[in-house]
Amino acid sequence: MKRFWTKLHLITWTREEDSPVGAVSPEQLAAACKSGDRKAQKRLYDALSPKMMAVCLRYMGNREDAEDVLQEGFITLFTKLDSYQGAGSFEGWARKIFVNTALMHLRQKDALGMSDDISEARGLFTEEATPLQKMGYRELMGLIGQLPPDARTVFNMYVLEGYSHSEIAKELGCAEATSRSKLQRARQRLQELINGKK
């Protein structure tokens, strides 16, 4: 986090009374940030960072990489604030920035490996396990974190972010069949992890 504040040259405060008072929506903070209010930048960061860190962790699978993505995501967010026109929630707009930043990092590491052929997916189609639906959030996130990066990425995009297979294929530069194959592989691996925990 320290690197982020250094890179953006944002001010920080140490005393409680120095921080702005009152509850302000992310949309209001974004408007203040556009006009150069550095305290608003800090408040916006504080408001969004826990949720966006969870997004980054889901995609990256480890804290160190997730922190790098979080930092880069906020740099992108603050440099592209002028492109937010108020259509839809600010948090949803910001979330897309962090998902895209995570995907960019995964592509750079060539962790997505989107070269599967549809023939490799035969036999992977299974019913979703009911124990998966009964698991706690933290336990499930821990298991998702154990998936290979390519399967974890497609699982996150499809199940947690609500992307369609055609949208995933477009974002990742792969065939829709590959997206479906990776999702089924992720579900199968999650099933194995769940059964292994019994």
Secondary structure, 3 states (H helix, E strand, C coil): CHHHHHHHCCCCCCCHHHCCCCCCCHHHHHHHHHCCCHHHHHHHHHHHHHHHHHHHHHHHCCHHHHHHHHHHHHHHHHHCHHHCCCCCCHHHHHHHHHHHHHHHHHHHCCCCCCCCCHHHHCCCCCCCCHHHHHCCHHHHHHHHHCCCHHHHHHHHHHHHCCCCHHHHHHHHCCCHHHHHHHHHHHHHHHHHHHHHHC
